[in-house]
Amino acid sequence: MLGPFVVLFGPTGTGKTESLYRHCRGMAEVISADSMQVYRELTVGTAKPSLELRSVLPHHLVDICSLHETFDLGTFVEQCERLIAAIAARGKLPVVAGGTAFYLRGLLYGLPEAPRAEPELRRTLFEELRERGEDALRRELERIDPLSAGRIERGDTYRIVRALEVHRASGRPLSSFRRPSRPRRDLEVTVIGLYREREELYERINRRVEAMLENGLAEEVAALLGAGYRGDEPGLRGIGYREFFDALAVGELRPADLTVRDTRPDSVLRVIEQIKRNTRRYAKRQLTFFRRFDSVRWVDAEDHETLERLFRY
């Protein structure tokens, strides 16, 4: 039996970090379930917890790999299970917190049967993505695995590559592999889902994206560009980065625009509006996915009394 531990999730912008700071200082350690915060090169656009917060509430699985490295679902679950046991042995409460739904599902329900990532094959596929483009790879996926292709939104090149990777490695479509449909029985876990009313959540998202721009998101993208990144690395296909790199790729944004701070160029402001829109849509998809989880205690993010009780169950 693994636990006891807490899982805290909710759509982006709900207030997970604020809840952790308010209710978990001194009694817990956090395991990040965020597929973007693992990358050392990405800070502003991933809304990483501040160093100040991490000094009073330790966070794990943050800044642990580079954009050139692979961090997949299997690795997350393995690391998470190890950390839960280690944190509990130190007399602290393990709290798995984040918004990456497939990470949390893998932990709570178990890993799917599909084969693990193959780094060399994945590198080959991303090179094909650079050379052939997303549309060509999507057409290939539609031919060999139309069910998976129909589930993947345009722009989600990471999942396109993963589906092609599984087919090339196994000879079987990704959609043919069984995914566990019932929660694991070997977990002693309290699952908390944070929510806010839609209008409030969307306003928080808009303010959060604007704060990222003020805190240096465009300059962070400029630094990544200067370091030789082209935007097709898995970590850079996440919302907040892919919009910048896509605009750069088609000439709608110039590298010089990224570092103009006094009066932001219209090209940068258009990207920011795209990030807001895409983040709102992502939050809606997250909530839909999270609603399928079993045995969740849904709590309003401002209901601090209930949250305090659940963290001290």
LINZI-V179464 format. One record per backbone hydrogen bond with DSSP energy under -0.5 kcal/mol. CO is the residue of the C=O (numbers start at 1). NH is the residue of the N-H. E is the energy in kcal/mol with one decimal. If there is no record, write none. Layout:
CO|NH|E / CO|NH|E
This chain:
1|3|-0.5 / 2|188|-3.0 / 4|94|-0.5 / 5|190|-2.0 / 6|96|-3.0 / 7|192|-3.4 / 8|98|-1.8 / 9|194|-3.0 / 11|14|-1.9 / 15|19|-2.1 / 16|20|-2.3 / 17|21|-2.5 / 18|22|-2.3 / 19|23|-2.4 / 20|24|-2.4 / 21|25|-0.5 / 24|27|-1.7 / 24|28|-1.4 / 27|93|-2.5 / 29|95|-2.3 / 30|32|-0.6 / 30|60|-2.5 / 31|97|-2.1 / 33|100|-2.1 / 34|38|-0.5 / 36|39|-1.6 / 37|63|-2.5 / 38|64|-1.6 / 38|65|-2.3 / 39|42|-1.0 / 41|43|-0.6 / 43|46|-0.6 / 43|47|-0.5 / 43|48|-1.4 / 44|47|-1.2 / 50|54|-2.5 / 51|55|-1.4 / 52|56|-0.8 / 53|56|-1.0 / 53|57|-2.0 / 56|26|-1.0 / 58|30|-3.1 / 60|32|-2.4 / 65|40|-2.5 / 66|69|-1.8 / 72|76|-2.4 / 73|77|-2.6 / 74|78|-2.3 / 75|79|-2.7 / 76|80|-2.9 / 77|81|-2.5 / 78|82|-2.0 / 79|83|-2.5 / 80|84|-2.6 / 81|85|-1.8 / 82|86|-2.0 / 83|87|-3.0 / 84|88|-2.1 / 85|89|-1.9 / 86|90|-0.9 / 87|90|-0.7 / 87|92|-1.9 / 88|91|-1.7 / 92|94|-0.6 / 93|29|-2.1 / 94|6|-2.5 / 95|31|-2.9 / 95|97|-0.7 / 96|8|-2.9 / 97|33|-2.8 / 98|10|-0.6 / 99|101|-1.2 / 100|103|-0.7 / 100|104|-1.9 / 101|105|-2.8 / 102|106|-1.8 / 103|107|-1.9 / 104|108|-2.7 / 105|109|-2.8 / 105|110|-0.6 / 106|110|-1.1 / 108|184|-3.0 / 117|119|-0.6 / 118|122|-2.7 / 119|123|-2.5 / 120|124|-2.0 / 121|125|-2.2 / 122|126|-2.4 / 123|127|-1.9 / 124|128|-2.1 / 125|129|-2.2 / 126|130|-1.9 / 127|131|-2.0 / 128|132|-3.7 / 128|133|-0.7 / 129|133|-1.7 / 133|137|-1.5 / 134|138|-2.7 / 135|139|-2.3 / 136|140|-1.8 / 137|141|-2.2 / 138|142|-2.8 / 139|143|-1.5 / 140|144|-1.8 / 141|145|-3.3 / 145|149|-2.3 / 146|150|-2.1 / 147|151|-0.7 / 148|151|-1.0 / 148|152|-0.7 / 149|152|-0.9 / 151|153|-0.5 / 153|156|-2.0 / 155|157|-1.9 / 156|160|-1.4 / 157|161|-2.6 / 158|162|-2.3 / 159|163|-2.3 / 160|164|-2.2 / 161|165|-2.8 / 162|166|-2.3 / 163|167|-1.8 / 164|168|-2.6 / 165|169|-2.2 / 166|170|-2.4 / 166|172|-0.5 / 167|171|-2.7 / 173|176|-1.7 / 174|177|-1.7 / 178|113|-2.1 / 186|2|-3.4 / 187|189|-0.8 / 188|4|-0.7 / 188|5|-1.6 / 189|191|-0.5 / 190|7|-2.7 / 190|192|-0.6 / 191|297|-3.0 / 192|9|-2.5 / 192|194|-0.6 / 193|299|-2.8 / 195|301|-2.2 / 197|201|-2.8 / 198|202|-3.0 / 199|203|-2.0 / 200|204|-2.2 / 201|205|-2.4 / 202|206|-2.3 / 203|207|-2.3 / 204|208|-2.4 / 205|209|-2.4 / 206|210|-2.1 / 207|211|-2.3 / 208|212|-1.9 / 209|213|-1.8 / 210|214|-2.1 / 211|215|-2.2 / 212|217|-2.0 / 213|216|-1.3 / 216|220|-2.1 / 217|221|-2.2 / 218|222|-2.1 / 219|223|-2.1 / 220|224|-2.1 / 221|225|-2.6 / 222|226|-2.4 / 223|227|-1.4 / 224|229|-2.2 / 225|228|-1.4 / 233|236|-1.4 / 234|237|-1.5 / 235|238|-0.7 / 238|241|-1.9 / 238|242|-2.3 / 241|245|-2.3 / 242|246|-2.8 / 243|247|-1.9 / 244|248|-2.3 / 245|249|-2.2 / 246|250|-1.4 / 247|252|-1.8 / 247|253|-1.2 / 248|251|-0.9 / 254|257|-1.4 / 254|258|-0.6 / 255|258|-1.2 / 256|259|-0.9 / 257|260|-1.2 / 259|261|-0.7 / 265|268|-0.6 / 265|269|-2.0 / 266|270|-2.4 / 267|271|-1.4 / 268|272|-2.2 / 269|273|-2.1 / 270|274|-1.8 / 271|275|-2.4 / 272|276|-2.4 / 273|277|-2.3 / 274|278|-2.9 / 275|279|-2.5 / 276|280|-2.4 / 277|281|-2.2 / 278|282|-2.3 / 279|283|-2.5 / 280|284|-1.8 / 281|285|-2.0 / 282|286|-2.8 / 283|287|-2.3 / 284|288|-1.9 / 285|289|-2.4 / 286|290|-3.2 / 287|291|-2.1 / 289|292|-1.6 / 290|293|-1.8 / 295|191|-0.5 / 296|298|-0.9 / 297|193|-2.1 / 299|195|-1.6 / 300|303|-2.4 / 302|304|-1.8 / 303|307|-2.0 / 304|308|-2.7 / 305|309|-1.9 / 306|310|-2.4 / 307|311|-2.4 / 308|312|-0.8 / 309|312|-0.6 / 310|313|-1.3
